[in-house]
Amino acid sequence: LISNRRYFDEFIRNEWKRATRDKNSISLVMIDIDSFKTFNDIYGHQSGDECLKRVAQAIKGVLHRPADIVSRYGGEEFVVVLPETEGAGALKISEEIRSEIEKLQIKHSGNTASSYVTASLGVETMVPSEALGGEKFLIQKADQALYKAKSQGKNKVVACNGG
């Protein structure tokens, strides 16, 4: 089981405050399943739900620290919070997640990136400060990186490095 959006909102707010206080880095990974609407159109919503569950398990399987969480963010989007994680570590974990999702080999004939279900990932790492405002800045930057990953052909990890 993974956490829901409400839990994520609270968790990221608290982790942002803690990282600001301790002057530690925090990484956020936005994950979007590529061409998921097409997947639902081709295979049906029950298959879509099953796909989401398998992807969630694959993401969760990569995370080994109790402090790291994966949450459903909305639709076919997931978000991973990696407290006290530098950029290089976040990229490594993100690439593992991308690879594990592809290794599920869930057939997807409507995916332009592959014949299987794939995901695009946007990563942002920053050391929070009062000057940056709140955790929404981190989310916005990770989302921008996700958008770049999508526009660069999907099934890839892109770091924003805007913080």
PyRosetta script that sets phi, psi and omega in degrees:
from pyrosetta import init, pose_from_sequence

init()
pose = pose_from_sequence("LISNRRYFDEFIRNEWKRATRDKNSISLVMIDIDSFKTFNDIYGHQSGDECLKRVAQAIKGVLHRPADIVSRYGGEEFVVVLPETEGAGALKISEEIRSEIEKLQIKHSGNTASSYVTASLGVETMVPSEALGGEKFLIQKADQALYKAKSQGKNKVVACNGG")
pose.set_psi(1, 138.9)
pose.set_omega(1, 176.3)
pose.set_phi(2, -114.8)
pose.set_psi(2, 163.8)
pose.set_omega(2, -176.2)
pose.set_phi(3, -79.5)
pose.set_psi(3, 162.3)
pose.set_omega(3, -178.7)
pose.set_phi(4, -94.7)
pose.set_psi(4, 177.8)
pose.set_omega(4, -176.0)
pose.set_phi(5, -61.6)
pose.set_psi(5, -40.6)
pose.set_omega(5, -179.1)
pose.set_phi(6, -62.6)
pose.set_psi(6, -43.3)
pose.set_omega(6, 177.9)
pose.set_phi(7, -62.9)
pose.set_psi(7, -43.5)
pose.set_omega(7, 178.4)
pose.set_phi(8, -57.5)
pose.set_psi(8, -48.7)
pose.set_omega(8, -178.7)
pose.set_phi(9, -54.8)
pose.set_psi(9, -42.7)
pose.set_omega(9, 179.8)
pose.set_phi(10, -71.3)
pose.set_psi(10, -43.9)
pose.set_omega(10, -178.2)
pose.set_phi(11, -61.6)
pose.set_psi(11, -47.5)
pose.set_omega(11, -177.3)
pose.set_phi(12, -66.3)
pose.set_psi(12, -37.0)
pose.set_omega(12, 177.6)
pose.set_phi(13, -61.0)
pose.set_psi(13, -46.8)
pose.set_omega(13, -180.0)
pose.set_phi(14, -66.9)
pose.set_psi(14, -42.2)
pose.set_omega(14, 179.7)
pose.set_phi(15, -66.6)
pose.set_psi(15, -37.3)
pose.set_omega(15, 177.5)
pose.set_phi(16, -61.2)
pose.set_psi(16, -46.1)
pose.set_omega(16, 179.2)
pose.set_phi(17, -61.4)
pose.set_psi(17, -43.0)
pose.set_omega(17, -178.5)
pose.set_phi(18, -65.7)
pose.set_psi(18, -44.2)
pose.set_omega(18, 179.6)
pose.set_phi(19, -65.0)
pose.set_psi(19, -35.9)
pose.set_omega(19, 177.5)
pose.set_phi(20, -64.0)
pose.set_psi(20, -47.3)
pose.set_omega(20, -179.3)
pose.set_phi(21, -63.4)
pose.set_psi(21, -45.3)
pose.set_omega(21, -175.5)
pose.set_phi(22, -87.8)
pose.set_psi(22, -4.4)
pose.set_omega(22, -176.5)
pose.set_phi(23, 55.2)
pose.set_psi(23, 44.8)
pose.set_omega(23, 178.0)
pose.set_phi(24, -105.9)
pose.set_psi(24, 156.3)
pose.set_omega(24, 175.8)
pose.set_phi(25, -80.8)
pose.set_psi(25, 155.8)
pose.set_omega(25, 175.4)
pose.set_phi(26, -137.8)
pose.set_psi(26, 137.6)
pose.set_omega(26, 179.3)
pose.set_phi(27, -117.1)
pose.set_psi(27, 145.9)
pose.set_omega(27, 179.2)
pose.set_phi(28, -130.9)
pose.set_psi(28, 134.7)
pose.set_omega(28, 179.1)
pose.set_phi(29, -121.2)
pose.set_psi(29, 122.4)
pose.set_omega(29, 174.3)
pose.set_phi(30, -99.0)
pose.set_psi(30, 132.4)
pose.set_omega(30, -176.1)
pose.set_phi(31, -126.0)
pose.set_psi(31, 128.7)
pose.set_omega(31, 179.9)
pose.set_phi(32, -128.8)
pose.set_psi(32, 127.4)
pose.set_omega(32, 178.3)
pose.set_phi(33, -72.1)
pose.set_psi(33, 126.8)
pose.set_omega(33, -176.5)
pose.set_phi(34, -68.3)
pose.set_psi(34, 134.4)
pose.set_omega(34, 175.6)
pose.set_phi(35, 51.5)
pose.set_psi(35, 42.1)
pose.set_omega(35, -175.5)
pose.set_phi(36, -71.9)
pose.set_psi(36, -33.2)
pose.set_omega(36, 177.6)
pose.set_phi(37, -60.3)
pose.set_psi(37, -42.5)
pose.set_omega(37, 177.3)
pose.set_phi(38, -63.0)
pose.set_psi(38, -39.3)
pose.set_omega(38, 177.7)
pose.set_phi(39, -57.2)
pose.set_psi(39, -48.9)
pose.set_omega(39, 178.7)
pose.set_phi(40, -61.5)
pose.set_psi(40, -40.9)
pose.set_omega(40, 179.8)
pose.set_phi(41, -62.4)
pose.set_psi(41, -39.5)
pose.set_omega(41, -176.5)
pose.set_phi(42, -80.5)
pose.set_psi(42, -47.3)
pose.set_omega(42, -170.0)
pose.set_phi(43, -104.0)
pose.set_psi(43, -9.4)
pose.set_omega(43, 179.0)
pose.set_phi(44, 93.0)
pose.set_psi(44, 160.2)
pose.set_omega(44, -173.8)
pose.set_phi(45, -71.0)
pose.set_psi(45, -29.3)
pose.set_omega(45, 176.9)
pose.set_phi(46, -65.3)
pose.set_psi(46, -42.7)
pose.set_omega(46, 176.1)
pose.set_phi(47, -64.7)
pose.set_psi(47, -37.1)
pose.set_omega(47, 177.4)
pose.set_phi(48, -61.4)
pose.set_psi(48, -44.4)
pose.set_omega(48, 178.3)
pose.set_phi(49, -62.6)
pose.set_psi(49, -42.6)
pose.set_omega(49, 179.0)
pose.set_phi(50, -63.5)
pose.set_psi(50, -41.0)
pose.set_omega(50, 177.4)
pose.set_phi(51, -59.9)
pose.set_psi(51, -47.0)
pose.set_omega(51, 179.7)
pose.set_phi(52, -59.3)
pose.set_psi(52, -41.1)
pose.set_omega(52, 179.7)
pose.set_phi(53, -63.8)
pose.set_psi(53, -43.7)
pose.set_omega(53, -178.9)
pose.set_phi(54, -67.3)
pose.set_psi(54, -39.3)
pose.set_omega(54, 177.9)
pose.set_phi(55, -65.1)
pose.set_psi(55, -43.8)
pose.set_omega(55, 178.8)
pose.set_phi(56, -58.3)
pose.set_psi(56, -43.8)
pose.set_omega(56, 178.8)
pose.set_phi(57, -63.7)
pose.set_psi(57, -40.3)
pose.set_omega(57, 179.2)
pose.set_phi(58, -63.0)
pose.set_psi(58, -42.9)
pose.set_omega(58, 179.0)
pose.set_phi(59, -63.3)
pose.set_psi(59, -48.5)
pose.set_omega(59, -178.3)
pose.set_phi(60, -60.3)
pose.set_psi(60, -35.7)
pose.set_omega(60, -179.1)
pose.set_phi(61, -64.7)
pose.set_psi(61, -22.8)
pose.set_omega(61, 180.0)
pose.set_phi(62, -81.4)
pose.set_psi(62, -28.5)
pose.set_omega(62, -176.5)
pose.set_phi(63, -82.4)
pose.set_psi(63, 127.0)
pose.set_omega(63, -175.5)
pose.set_phi(64, -115.3)
pose.set_psi(64, -15.6)
pose.set_omega(64, -178.4)
pose.set_phi(65, -94.8)
pose.set_psi(65, 140.5)
pose.set_omega(65, 179.9)
pose.set_phi(66, -58.8)
pose.set_psi(66, -28.9)
pose.set_omega(66, -177.5)
pose.set_phi(67, -75.2)
pose.set_psi(67, -19.8)
pose.set_omega(67, -178.8)
pose.set_phi(68, -81.0)
pose.set_psi(68, 133.6)
pose.set_omega(68, 178.4)
pose.set_phi(69, -128.6)
pose.set_psi(69, 152.2)
pose.set_omega(69, 169.4)
pose.set_phi(70, -118.4)
pose.set_psi(70, 137.2)
pose.set_omega(70, 179.3)
pose.set_phi(71, -133.1)
pose.set_psi(71, 153.7)
pose.set_omega(71, 169.2)
pose.set_phi(72, -75.8)
pose.set_psi(72, 130.6)
pose.set_omega(72, -177.6)
pose.set_phi(73, -100.0)
pose.set_psi(73, -33.8)
pose.set_omega(73, 178.7)
pose.set_phi(74, 161.0)
pose.set_psi(74, 146.6)
pose.set_omega(74, 178.3)
pose.set_phi(75, 48.8)
pose.set_psi(75, -117.8)
pose.set_omega(75, -179.9)
pose.set_phi(76, -105.2)
pose.set_psi(76, 24.3)
pose.set_omega(76, -179.5)
pose.set_phi(77, -105.7)
pose.set_psi(77, 138.7)
pose.set_omega(77, 175.0)
pose.set_phi(78, -122.7)
pose.set_psi(78, 160.1)
pose.set_omega(78, 177.4)
pose.set_phi(79, -137.4)
pose.set_psi(79, 138.8)
pose.set_omega(79, 179.2)
pose.set_phi(80, -118.7)
pose.set_psi(80, 130.3)
pose.set_omega(80, 176.4)
pose.set_phi(81, -106.8)
pose.set_psi(81, 126.6)
pose.set_omega(81, 179.9)
pose.set_phi(82, -121.2)
pose.set_psi(82, 87.8)
pose.set_omega(82, 179.6)
pose.set_phi(83, -64.9)
pose.set_psi(83, 149.2)
pose.set_omega(83, 177.4)
pose.set_phi(84, 51.4)
pose.set_psi(84, 43.3)
pose.set_omega(84, -180.0)
pose.set_phi(85, -124.9)
pose.set_psi(85, 125.6)
pose.set_omega(85, 177.9)
pose.set_phi(86, -73.8)
pose.set_psi(86, 166.5)
pose.set_omega(86, -178.7)
pose.set_phi(87, -56.2)
pose.set_psi(87, -45.1)
pose.set_omega(87, -177.7)
pose.set_phi(88, -62.4)
pose.set_psi(88, -41.2)
pose.set_omega(88, 178.4)
pose.set_phi(89, -65.7)
pose.set_psi(89, -40.4)
pose.set_omega(89, 179.4)
pose.set_phi(90, -64.7)
pose.set_psi(90, -39.9)
pose.set_omega(90, 178.3)
pose.set_phi(91, -65.0)
pose.set_psi(91, -41.3)
pose.set_omega(91, 179.9)
pose.set_phi(92, -61.9)
pose.set_psi(92, -47.5)
pose.set_omega(92, 179.6)
pose.set_phi(93, -63.4)
pose.set_psi(93, -41.4)
pose.set_omega(93, 180.0)
pose.set_phi(94, -62.3)
pose.set_psi(94, -41.9)
pose.set_omega(94, 178.9)
pose.set_phi(95, -65.8)
pose.set_psi(95, -37.9)
pose.set_omega(95, 176.0)
pose.set_phi(96, -61.7)
pose.set_psi(96, -44.0)
pose.set_omega(96, 179.2)
pose.set_phi(97, -61.0)
pose.set_psi(97, -47.9)
pose.set_omega(97, 180.0)
pose.set_phi(98, -56.8)
pose.set_psi(98, -46.5)
pose.set_omega(98, -179.2)
pose.set_phi(99, -63.8)
pose.set_psi(99, -43.8)
pose.set_omega(99, -179.7)
pose.set_phi(100, -63.8)
pose.set_psi(100, -37.3)
pose.set_omega(100, 178.1)
pose.set_phi(101, -64.9)
pose.set_psi(101, -43.0)
pose.set_omega(101, 179.0)
pose.set_phi(102, -65.3)
pose.set_psi(102, -37.5)
pose.set_omega(102, -179.4)
pose.set_phi(103, -65.7)
pose.set_psi(103, -18.6)
pose.set_omega(103, 177.0)
pose.set_phi(104, -62.5)
pose.set_psi(104, -26.0)
pose.set_omega(104, -179.1)
pose.set_phi(105, 49.8)
pose.set_psi(105, 49.7)
pose.set_omega(105, 174.0)
pose.set_phi(106, -81.9)
pose.set_psi(106, 117.4)
pose.set_omega(106, -176.0)
pose.set_phi(107, -58.2)
pose.set_psi(107, 135.2)
pose.set_omega(107, 179.7)
pose.set_phi(108, -150.7)
pose.set_psi(108, 90.5)
pose.set_omega(108, -176.5)
pose.set_phi(109, -70.6)
pose.set_psi(109, -16.6)
pose.set_omega(109, -178.8)
pose.set_phi(110, -94.3)
pose.set_psi(110, 7.3)
pose.set_omega(110, -178.4)
pose.set_phi(111, -88.5)
pose.set_psi(111, 125.5)
pose.set_omega(111, -179.3)
pose.set_phi(112, -76.1)
pose.set_psi(112, -18.0)
pose.set_omega(112, -176.3)
pose.set_phi(113, -89.2)
pose.set_psi(113, -21.6)
pose.set_omega(113, -173.1)
pose.set_phi(114, -171.9)
pose.set_psi(114, 168.7)
pose.set_omega(114, 175.4)
pose.set_phi(115, -87.9)
pose.set_psi(115, 1.6)
pose.set_omega(115, 177.0)
pose.set_phi(116, -118.1)
pose.set_psi(116, 169.9)
pose.set_omega(116, 174.2)
pose.set_phi(117, -67.4)
pose.set_psi(117, 130.5)
pose.set_omega(117, 176.9)
pose.set_phi(118, -130.8)
pose.set_psi(118, 173.6)
pose.set_omega(118, 178.4)
pose.set_phi(119, -139.8)
pose.set_psi(119, 150.8)
pose.set_omega(119, 172.3)
pose.set_phi(120, -105.4)
pose.set_psi(120, 141.5)
pose.set_omega(120, -176.7)
pose.set_phi(121, -130.0)
pose.set_psi(121, 134.6)
pose.set_omega(121, 174.6)
pose.set_phi(122, -114.4)
pose.set_psi(122, 132.1)
pose.set_omega(122, -174.4)
pose.set_phi(123, -122.4)
pose.set_psi(123, 137.5)
pose.set_omega(123, 172.1)
pose.set_phi(124, -138.4)
pose.set_psi(124, 137.5)
pose.set_omega(124, 176.7)
pose.set_phi(125, -127.6)
pose.set_psi(125, 135.6)
pose.set_omega(125, 174.9)
pose.set_phi(126, -153.7)
pose.set_psi(126, 159.2)
pose.set_omega(126, 169.4)
pose.set_phi(127, -99.1)
pose.set_psi(127, 108.7)
pose.set_omega(127, -175.3)
pose.set_phi(128, -63.2)
pose.set_psi(128, 149.2)
pose.set_omega(128, 171.6)
pose.set_phi(129, -145.6)
pose.set_psi(129, 163.1)
pose.set_omega(129, 179.4)
pose.set_phi(130, -57.2)
pose.set_psi(130, -34.2)
pose.set_omega(130, -177.0)
pose.set_phi(131, -62.5)
pose.set_psi(131, -27.7)
pose.set_omega(131, -177.9)
pose.set_phi(132, -79.6)
pose.set_psi(132, -6.7)
pose.set_omega(132, -175.6)
pose.set_phi(133, 84.8)
pose.set_psi(133, -134.3)
pose.set_omega(133, -176.8)
pose.set_phi(134, -111.3)
pose.set_psi(134, -167.7)
pose.set_omega(134, -177.0)
pose.set_phi(135, -64.1)
pose.set_psi(135, -17.8)
pose.set_omega(135, -179.6)
pose.set_phi(136, -63.1)
pose.set_psi(136, -28.3)
pose.set_omega(136, 177.5)
pose.set_phi(137, -64.9)
pose.set_psi(137, -43.0)
pose.set_omega(137, 177.6)
pose.set_phi(138, -62.4)
pose.set_psi(138, -45.4)
pose.set_omega(138, -179.9)
pose.set_phi(139, -62.7)
pose.set_psi(139, -43.4)
pose.set_omega(139, 179.9)
pose.set_phi(140, -60.4)
pose.set_psi(140, -43.6)
pose.set_omega(140, -178.6)
pose.set_phi(141, -67.5)
pose.set_psi(141, -40.6)
pose.set_omega(141, 178.0)
pose.set_phi(142, -65.0)
pose.set_psi(142, -38.0)
pose.set_omega(142, 178.4)
pose.set_phi(143, -65.2)
pose.set_psi(143, -39.6)
pose.set_omega(143, 176.7)
pose.set_phi(144, -62.5)
pose.set_psi(144, -40.4)
pose.set_omega(144, 178.3)
pose.set_phi(145, -65.2)
pose.set_psi(145, -40.0)
pose.set_omega(145, 177.2)
pose.set_phi(146, -60.8)
pose.set_psi(146, -44.1)
pose.set_omega(146, 178.5)
pose.set_phi(147, -59.0)
pose.set_psi(147, -41.7)
pose.set_omega(147, 177.2)
pose.set_phi(148, -61.6)
pose.set_psi(148, -44.4)
pose.set_omega(148, 179.6)
pose.set_phi(149, -59.4)
pose.set_psi(149, -42.1)
pose.set_omega(149, 178.6)
pose.set_phi(150, -64.4)
pose.set_psi(150, -45.2)
pose.set_omega(150, -175.3)
pose.set_phi(151, -74.2)
pose.set_psi(151, -16.6)
pose.set_omega(151, 178.2)
pose.set_phi(152, -94.5)
pose.set_psi(152, 16.9)
pose.set_omega(152, 173.1)
pose.set_phi(153, 109.7)
pose.set_psi(153, 2.9)
pose.set_omega(153, 175.2)
pose.set_phi(154, 69.8)
pose.set_psi(154, 175.9)
pose.set_omega(154, -179.7)
pose.set_phi(155, 51.8)
pose.set_psi(155, 45.1)
pose.set_omega(155, 177.3)
pose.set_phi(156, -149.9)
pose.set_psi(156, 167.0)
pose.set_omega(156, 178.9)
pose.set_phi(157, -108.7)
pose.set_psi(157, 128.3)
pose.set_omega(157, 176.9)
pose.set_phi(158, -128.9)
pose.set_psi(158, 134.0)
pose.set_omega(158, 176.7)
pose.set_phi(159, -99.3)
pose.set_psi(159, 139.6)
pose.set_omega(159, -179.8)
pose.set_phi(160, -83.8)
pose.set_psi(160, -45.6)
pose.set_omega(160, -177.4)
pose.set_phi(161, 51.9)
pose.set_psi(161, 49.9)
pose.set_omega(161, -178.0)
pose.set_phi(162, -108.3)
pose.set_psi(162, 12.3)
pose.set_omega(162, -174.2)
pose.set_phi(163, -113.3)
pose.dump_pdb("model.pdb")
